[in-house]
Amino acid sequence: MKKFYILVFTILAISISSCSNNIPTNDHGKIMVLSLSSDGHYVISTDMSRHVVLWDLKQHTHKIIGSKINIYSAYFIKNTNNFMYQDDTNNEVIIRNTDNKIIKKLQPGFPTYGQVITSDLKTYFASDKNFNIFKINNNTKSKLFGYYCPPDLPKPLPKMDANSIYGCMSFGGAGKLFNLTLANQNNLLIGSSYGYALAWNTKNGKMIRQVQKNIGQTFATISPDNRYIISGGQGAKLIQIDLKNINNITKLNPLYNPATKQDFNKEITYWLPKGDRPNNWIGRTTTIKFIDDNHYLVIFNMGSAFMQGGFHYAGLFKLGKKKAIKYLNLLAPNKPDQPYPTTQDYDRDQAIDTSPTAHILVMAQAHNNGILVYKYNPKSQTLKQIWAPIIKTPWWHIW
């Protein structure tokens, strides 16, 4: 009998070891980055298991495009059927179309922590892990932006050039990507660092705006008409930056609850919202995305330990207005066992995207390899969850 148990244990140990070292092709970790096509038809995602997956939102299907992929590299190229990702073994960036045909390859020479490319595929921008940004145009690589962290910061700090800032918050320290957003016309590049909102002219690489009004991990995006940058961060601060008027920076009020016509409690509270609207609120911004030409969603941060009793709402704001119009529930009604949206991790702020023309919001799921797809109705200003697929991990790999 003793020999029998030894034999069983040995077989089990071998099978466990085999499962641990050889990840099945359909085993996936949480999505770290996703990007939505401009027409709202497709999503490309990269996840913790180093897979890249193409999701068809109309046909409700998904397809594994590749493995051993940089988990931070998914990007759908604006106004095209092309997307890109980075091979994690040689740093090669691969551009494909939705028919899975390779369109182009390029080599930035480093693992990217945020990348975009213009619609004509001629100008590429990417950040390295230290928040330095590089530009590749006609196979010529140049440094667009420097993020310097000397071992001993002199006091007072010497003046930096226009395309550099001091700081010692790399990707690991800041807990987020250096998110990069291209304007629809491909003429402006928007990014955010630790407290900064930044904007560059894509043709000459010149920085045109550098605003430090936020606190901690910061997210910034640009309006569809290229006029405004909306920026929010770890603190309860939200600002609107007018790119046509250098002095026009408007402070917004993310604390205002239009349902009660009062501000939320400014203290960090974790109580379950009552009824169909929130009463308490966490003031840290995870991401900001436009849902139509004049309205944007502010997605707030919720710690994973409080997901079940947390704040799963997106604030709906209108350009030119300082307060939220309403708060939209990100949880589907009457579904107690539904997946939660990824609102708790700053390093997954790029796992949320929108199509302002198709009025689609897509978010990665908090604890699964899956996505949550929402349709926004601009007339009723409501949000409806329409798809929540999950790529499940095989039972034999839970060991």
C-alpha positions in Angstrom: 0.0 0.0 0.0 2.9 2.4 0.9 4.4 1.7 -2.6 1.0 2.5 -4.2 0.8 5.9 -2.5 4.4 6.7 -3.5 3.6 5.8 -7.1 0.4 7.9 -7.1 2.3 10.9 -5.6 5.1 10.5 -8.1 2.6 10.5 -11.1 0.8 13.6 -9.6 4.1 15.4 -9.1 5.1 14.8 -12.6 1.8 16.0 -14.0 1.9 19.1 -11.9 5.4 19.9 -13.0 4.5 19.4 -16.6 1.5 21.7 -16.3 3.6 24.4 -14.6 6.4 24.4 -17.1 4.4 24.0 -20.3 1.6 26.5 -20.5 -1.2 25.3 -22.7 -2.0 27.6 -25.7 -5.4 28.4 -24.3 -4.3 29.3 -20.8 -4.3 33.0 -20.3 -3.6 35.5 -17.6 -5.2 38.9 -16.9 -5.3 41.4 -19.8 -2.8 44.2 -19.3 -3.5 46.3 -22.4 -6.3 46.4 -24.9 -7.1 48.7 -27.8 -10.4 49.2 -29.6 -10.6 49.8 -33.4 -12.0 53.2 -34.3 -15.2 51.6 -35.8 -15.8 49.7 -32.6 -15.7 46.3 -34.4 -12.4 44.8 -33.0 -10.3 44.7 -29.9 -6.7 43.6 -29.7 -5.4 42.6 -26.2 -2.1 41.4 -24.6 -2.2 39.6 -21.3 0.0 38.2 -18.5 0.5 34.9 -20.2 2.1 36.7 -23.1 -0.6 36.0 -25.6 -2.1 38.5 -28.1 -5.8 38.0 -28.8 -8.0 39.6 -31.5 -11.7 39.9 -30.4 -14.5 40.4 -32.9 -17.2 42.3 -31.0 -19.8 41.9 -33.7 -19.4 38.1 -34.3 -18.7 37.5 -30.6 -15.5 35.5 -31.3 -11.8 35.7 -30.4 -8.7 34.4 -32.1 -5.2 33.9 -30.6 -2.7 35.7 -32.9 0.5 34.9 -31.2 2.4 34.0 -28.0 5.6 35.2 -26.2 4.3 38.7 -26.7 5.2 41.9 -24.8 2.2 42.2 -22.4 2.1 46.0 -22.7 2.2 46.3 -26.5 -1.4 45.9 -27.9 -2.4 48.9 -30.1 -5.2 49.2 -32.7 -4.1 51.8 -35.3 -6.7 54.7 -35.7 -9.1 54.6 -38.6 -7.7 51.4 -40.0 -8.1 47.6 -39.8 -4.5 47.3 -38.7 -3.1 46.6 -35.2 0.3 46.0 -33.7 2.1 44.2 -30.9 5.7 43.4 -29.9 7.5 40.1 -30.0 8.9 39.6 -26.5 11.8 37.5 -27.7 13.5 40.0 -30.1 11.6 43.3 -29.5 10.3 43.3 -33.1 7.0 45.2 -33.5 4.6 43.4 -35.9 1.7 45.2 -37.7 -1.1 43.0 -39.0 -4.6 43.5 -40.4 -7.8 41.8 -39.2 -7.3 39.2 -42.0 -4.1 38.2 -40.1 -1.8 39.5 -42.9 1.5 41.0 -41.8 1.6 44.6 -43.1 4.9 45.9 -41.6 7.6 45.2 -39.1 9.9 47.6 -37.2 12.5 47.4 -34.5 12.5 50.1 -31.7 15.4 48.3 -30.0 13.8 48.0 -26.5 10.7 46.5 -24.8 7.9 49.0 -25.2 5.8 50.3 -22.3 3.3 52.0 -24.4 3.4 52.5 -28.2 1.4 54.1 -31.0 1.8 54.7 -34.8 0.2 57.1 -37.2 -2.5 55.8 -39.5 -0.2 55.9 -42.6 2.3 53.7 -40.6 5.1 56.2 -41.2 5.7 57.6 -37.7 6.0 55.4 -34.6 6.3 56.5 -31.0 7.1 54.3 -27.9 8.1 54.6 -24.3 10.8 52.5 -22.6 10.5 51.4 -19.0 12.1 54.6 -17.7 9.5 56.9 -19.4 11.8 58.0 -22.2 9.9 58.4 -25.4 11.4 57.7 -28.9 10.2 58.4 -32.4 11.0 56.3 -35.5 10.3 57.9 -38.9 11.7 56.6 -42.2 13.8 54.1 -40.2 15.4 57.0 -38.3 15.2 56.8 -34.5 15.3 59.9 -32.3 14.7 60.6 -28.6 11.5 62.7 -28.2 11.4 63.1 -24.5 13.7 62.4 -21.5 12.8 61.5 -18.0 15.9 62.0 -15.8 16.6 60.5 -12.4 20.2 61.4 -11.3 21.5 59.6 -8.2 21.9 62.9 -6.3 19.4 65.5 -7.2 21.1 68.9 -6.9 19.4 71.7 -5.1 18.2 73.9 -6.6 17.5 71.8 -9.6 19.2 73.1 -12.8 16.9 74.1 -15.6 16.0 71.3 -18.0 15.4 71.6 -21.7 11.9 71.9 -23.1 11.7 68.1 -23.8 12.8 66.8 -20.4 11.7 66.6 -16.8 13.2 65.4 -13.6 11.7 62.5 -11.9 12.4 59.1 -10.3 9.2 57.3 -11.0 9.8 54.7 -13.7 7.1 52.1 -14.7 7.7 50.0 -11.6 7.7 53.0 -9.3 4.7 54.7 -10.7 2.6 51.6 -11.2 1.4 52.5 -14.7 2.4 52.8 -18.3 3.4 56.1 -19.9 0.1 56.2 -21.8 0.3 57.6 -25.2 -2.6 58.8 -27.3 -2.6 60.0 -30.9 -5.0 62.7 -32.0 -7.5 61.6 -34.7 -5.6 63.8 -37.2 -2.3 62.2 -36.2 -0.8 65.7 -35.6 -0.6 65.6 -31.8 0.8 63.0 -29.3 -0.6 63.1 -25.8 1.0 61.4 -22.8 1.1 61.6 -19.0 3.8 61.0 -16.4 3.8 61.2 -12.6 1.6 64.3 -12.2 2.2 65.7 -15.7 0.0 66.0 -18.8 2.2 66.4 -21.9 1.6 67.1 -25.6 3.9 67.0 -28.6 3.7 68.0 -32.3 4.2 64.7 -34.1 5.8 66.2 -37.2 8.7 68.1 -35.6 8.7 66.4 -32.2 8.4 69.7 -30.3 6.6 69.6 -26.9 3.8 72.1 -27.0 2.3 71.6 -23.5 3.7 70.5 -20.2 1.2 70.8 -17.3 1.9 69.5 -13.8 -1.5 69.8 -12.0 -2.2 66.2 -11.0 -0.9 64.1 -8.2 0.6 60.6 -8.5 -0.3 58.2 -11.3 -1.8 60.4 -14.0 -3.9 59.7 -17.1 -4.5 62.2 -19.9 -6.4 62.0 -23.2 -7.4 64.4 -26.0 -10.9 65.3 -27.3 -11.9 64.1 -30.7 -11.7 67.7 -32.1 -8.1 68.0 -30.9 -9.0 71.0 -28.8 -8.8 69.8 -25.2 -6.7 67.6 -23.0 -8.5 66.0 -20.0 -6.2 64.9 -17.2 -6.8 63.2 -13.9 -4.6 61.4 -11.3 -4.3 59.6 -8.0 -5.6 62.6 -6.2 -9.1 63.9 -6.5 -8.2 66.4 -9.2 -9.5 66.6 -12.8 -8.5 69.3 -15.2 -9.3 70.5 -18.7 -6.5 72.0 -20.8 -7.2 74.2 -23.8 -4.6 73.6 -26.4 -5.5 76.8 -28.3 -5.2 79.0 -25.2 -2.0 78.3 -23.2 -3.4 79.9 -20.0 -6.8 78.3 -20.1 -6.7 75.4 -17.6 -10.1 74.6 -16.0 -10.4 72.7 -12.7 -13.2 70.2 -12.8 -15.2 68.8 -9.9 -15.2 65.0 -9.9 -16.6 65.0 -6.4 -20.0 66.3 -7.5 -22.9 63.8 -7.4 -25.7 64.9 -9.8 -28.1 62.5 -8.2 -27.9 64.2 -4.8 -26.7 67.6 -6.1 -24.0 67.4 -3.4 -20.4 66.5 -3.3 -19.4 62.9 -2.4 -17.7 62.3 0.9 -14.1 63.4 0.3 -12.8 60.7 2.7 -11.9 57.4 1.1 -14.8 55.2 1.9 -15.6 51.7 0.8 -19.3 51.2 1.5 -21.6 49.6 -1.0 -23.5 52.2 -3.0 -27.2 52.2 -2.1 -29.9 51.7 -4.7 -28.9 52.4 -8.3 -26.4 55.3 -7.6 -23.3 55.8 -5.5 -23.4 57.6 -2.2 -19.7 57.2 -1.4 -16.8 57.5 -3.7 -13.1 56.9 -4.2 -11.4 60.0 -5.8 -8.6 58.3 -7.6 -8.7 58.3 -11.4 -7.8 55.1 -13.3 -8.4 56.4 -16.8 -10.3 58.9 -18.9 -11.8 58.1 -22.3 -14.2 60.0 -24.7 -17.4 58.1 -25.5 -18.7 60.6 -28.1 -17.5 63.9 -29.6 -18.4 66.0 -26.5 -18.7 63.6 -23.6 -16.0 61.6 -21.8 -16.0 58.9 -19.1 -13.9 59.1 -16.0 -13.2 55.6 -14.6 -12.4 55.6 -10.9 -10.0 53.4 -9.0 -11.2 50.7 -6.6 -8.8 48.5 -4.5 -9.2 44.8 -5.3 -9.9 44.0 -1.6 -13.1 46.0 -1.9 -14.3 44.9 -5.3 -17.6 43.4 -4.1 -18.5 46.5 -2.1 -16.8 49.0 -4.4 -17.5 51.9 -6.6 -18.1 50.4 -10.1 -19.3 53.6 -11.8 -18.0 55.8 -14.6 -18.6 59.5 -14.3 -20.1 61.0 -17.5 -18.7 64.5 -18.1 -19.4 67.0 -20.9 -16.8 69.3 -22.4 -17.3 72.9 -21.0 -19.0 71.6 -17.9 -17.2 71.5 -14.6 -19.4 68.8 -13.0 -20.5 65.3 -13.9 -23.8 64.9 -15.7 -24.4 61.5 -14.2 -22.8 58.3 -13.0 -23.1 55.1 -15.1 -23.1 51.7 -13.5 -20.5 49.4 -14.9 -22.2 46.3 -13.4 -25.0 44.6 -15.3 -28.2 44.6 -13.2 -29.5 41.3 -11.7 -26.2 39.4 -12.3 -24.8 38.7 -8.9 -21.9 36.4 -10.2 -20.8 38.7 -13.0 -17.2 39.6 -13.6 -15.9 42.9 -12.2 -14.3 45.5 -14.4 -10.6 46.3 -14.0 -10.8 49.4 -11.9 -8.3 48.5 -9.2 -4.8 48.4 -10.9 -3.0 51.5 -12.1 -0.7 49.4 -14.2 -3.8 48.2 -16.1 -5.2 51.7 -17.0 -4.5 50.8 -20.6 -6.9 47.8 -20.4 -9.8 50.2 -21.0 -10.7 51.9 -24.3 -13.6 53.5 -26.2 -14.8 54.3 -29.7 -16.3 57.8 -29.7 -17.9 57.2 -33.1 -19.4 53.8 -32.3 -20.1 54.7 -28.7 -18.5 51.5 -27.4 -16.6 51.0 -24.1 -14.4 48.0 -23.6 -12.8 47.1 -20.3 -10.7 44.1 -19.2 -12.1 42.0 -16.5 -10.6 42.3 -13.0 -9.8 38.7 -12.2 -10.1 36.8 -15.5 -8.8 36.9 -19.0 -11.9 38.4 -20.5 -13.4 41.7 -21.6 -16.6 43.6 -20.8 -18.2 45.4 -23.7 -20.7 48.2 -23.2 -22.9 50.2 -25.6 -23.5 53.9 -24.8 -26.7 55.5 -25.9 -26.0 59.2 -26.5 -29.7 60.2 -26.5 -30.6 58.6 -23.2 -27.0 58.9 -21.9 -27.1 55.3 -20.6 -24.6 52.5 -20.7 -25.5 48.8 -21.3 -23.3 45.8 -21.0 -23.7 43.7 -24.1 -20.9 41.1 -23.9 -18.7 39.6 -21.2 -16.6 36.7 -22.6 -13.9 34.9 -20.6 -11.0 32.8 -21.8 -11.0 30.1 -19.2 -7.9 28.4 -17.7 -8.0 24.6 -18.0 -8.7 22.8 -14.7 -5.4 20.9 -14.9 -3.4 24.1 -14.8 -4.7 25.4 -11.5 -1.9 23.6 -9.9 
